[in-house]
Structure formats: C-alpha cells, structure tokens
Amino acid sequence: SQQGEEDPQALSIQEGENATMNCSYKTSINNLQWYRQNSGRGLVHLILIRSNEREKHSGRLRVTLDTSKKSSSLLITASRAADTASYFCATGAGGTSYGKLTFGQGTILTVHP
Amino acid sequence: ETGVTQTPRHLVMGMTNKKSLKCEQHLGHNAMYWYKQSAKKPLELMFVYNFKEQTENNSVPSRFSPECPNSSHLFLHLHTLQPEDSALYLCASSQELGQINQPQHFGDGTRLSIL
C-alpha cells in the first residue's frame, strides 16, 4: 500500500526562490528519508530524519518531521537550476521491515534560470 | 558515482526473448533490492536480498526471476515479458536488512522496453 504521498505533484519556481515539498504517511515509522532523482538517473539519498527528531539541516536543505500529523516537509533554500529533479520521500518501518523503504509518487521540481 | 552499477542502461526486447539485468555494488553492503519505476506510479519494491538470501518477493510474476550469487551482485532474469513490464528497473543496496535508519544507494537503472 502506498505510504508516502508528496504534495504538490509539480512545482515550478524561479532561481533563488525557496521550494517546499510536503509528504504525508499513514503508519508509524522509524525514519523518513528524502531522495532526489534527476531525469534518466537513479535516486540519490539527500537526508534522513529519525522519528524522534523534529528538524534536520544539510546545506540548503531543511527537513521537518511531525509524527503527530504523520507529515514531513523538505525545504530547499535559494534554489538553483541544478535543483531541477523529482523529489521523493520514503518511510522506513520497524520490526521485521527494518531497512525496507516505502516511496511516495514524488514532486517534480522545475527551477527556471 | 553512487557505487552501484547497473547494466545495460537500455534494453529493448520482444515478448518471447530472455534477457538479464545486472547490478553490482562496490560499497560492501549486504542488502540488495530490485525496484520497478513506472510513469506516474510510486517506486515498487520487487525483491529484497540480505546476505544472498531472498527475504521478500513482493508478489512479482514468475516471468521475473532474481538471482543473488553473492552480496555484491544481483541479477534479474527476464522471460516472456508483457508490454506493461516496460519501465525503469532500479537496483539499490544498503548496509544490512534489520538495521534501522539506513539510506539506500541506487544505480542509474535499466530502461526496459517490451515490443
């Protein structure tokens, strides 16, 4: 069953603007991860936030996690044309599912120069 | 360079052909995964291997047959595929199944087209 759902499905912004993508999920998680996929390439891991963390930063990326609302957001600040890609959230469950991820459908981000 | 290499990058085959996809990882990981990525659908987990043992077959049709001879190599053998099997097939690896909070490392995929 689909776990993560990203919103919006597509986002178009100008270079220099901030981009915010949201992810909602249904069941309890151990961690939530964000990945980027450039056209014709595989997924690249961006950032992992544990279920007991509320916010995490990595360079121009800021991720928040609200386990009470079962949602997360990815903020890319000062976007660049090179940030154009699809972004996916993925949830990691516990128990015997440790290590396995369930992906959402993704947000297509277009950054115009 | 992600440390996960998939070959071929593109494959066109007829429905009666037999072909194989190959994945190799140089990260020293022990868990490997096959995913199917179709347009407008979430990534679908197909198979999971941990220390060469298959731990999950996500109701994948038997025309897809995985093989994991060692922790560094993963194959997907294809036989009598259908047009709806056309997709991007992604291989990924992680340290070890059963450990929490691990990222997965992906190859660039094989774009498969069934005629």
Interface residues (C-beta under 8 A of the other chain):
Chain A: Q2 G4 N30 N31 Q33 Y35 G40 R41 G42 L43 V44 H45 L48 R50 F88 G92 G94 Y98 G99 K100 L101 T102 F103 G104 Q105 G106
Chain B: T2 V4 Q6 A31 K40 K41 P42 L43 L45 V48 N50 E56 L90 A92 S94 Q95 E96 L97 G98 Q99 I100 N101 Q102 P103 Q104 H105 F106 G107 D108 G109 R111
